[in-house]
Amino acid sequence: VQLQASGGGVVQTGASLRLSCLGSGRTFREYSMGWFRQAPGREREFVAATTWSGATTYVVDSVKGRFTISRDNARNTLYLDMNNLKPEDTAVYYCAADSQPYRTYGNTREEYAYWGQGTLVTVSS
């Protein structure tokens, strides 16, 4: 699975953005997907995930109520809708695909084998 993330940009506090992650190949729909982010000087951290079908999703507490993960398997696309953005959300955002098909999503980097190139989100105060 090859992944290409897009949708980042520079926004003000309180704004919204939608990140997209386009997957190539027929197998996109077989893999649970996740979003991670890496702020300057910090480790890459897990943000959200969805099962291969999209029926189950999870977001971490720090973004709960503001971020929503979803996917459209017909379009081979994963989304991250981000609302009420805060300066602490500033980071490079990466999409990733699970290392095994048809597995419930994980929340660690090691469980994901395929990564997009990242898209930068900058939230100014």
ZIFENMO-V814110 format. One record per pair of residues at least 4 apart in sequence whose ideal C-beta (glycine too) atoms are under 6 Angstrom apart, sorted by the first residue. I is the first residue (numbers start at 1). J is the second residue. Records with the same first field share a line. If there is no record, write none. Layout:
I: J, J
This chain:
1: 23, 25, 27, 28, 97, 114
2: 24
3: 21, 23, 95, 114, 116
4: 22, 116
5: 21, 95, 116, 119
6: 20, 119
7: 18, 19, 20, 119
8: 119, 120, 121
10: 122
11: 15, 85, 123
12: 124
13: 123, 125
14: 84
15: 85
16: 83
17: 82
18: 81
19: 80, 93
20: 77, 79
21: 78, 95, 116
22: 77
23: 28, 76
28: 76
29: 73
30: 52, 101, 102
31: 52, 97, 98, 101
32: 51, 52, 98, 105
33: 50, 78, 97
34: 49, 96, 112
35: 47, 48, 80, 95
36: 44, 46, 47, 94
37: 47, 91, 93
38: 44, 91, 92
39: 91
46: 107
47: 60
48: 59, 69
49: 58, 105
50: 54, 57, 69, 71
51: 55, 56, 105
52: 102
54: 71
57: 69
59: 63, 64, 67
63: 67
66: 83, 84
67: 82
68: 81
69: 80
70: 79
71: 78
72: 77
78: 95
85: 89, 123
87: 123, 125
89: 123
90: 122, 123
92: 118, 120
93: 119, 121
94: 115, 116, 118
95: 116
96: 112, 115
97: 114
98: 103, 112
99: 113
106: 111
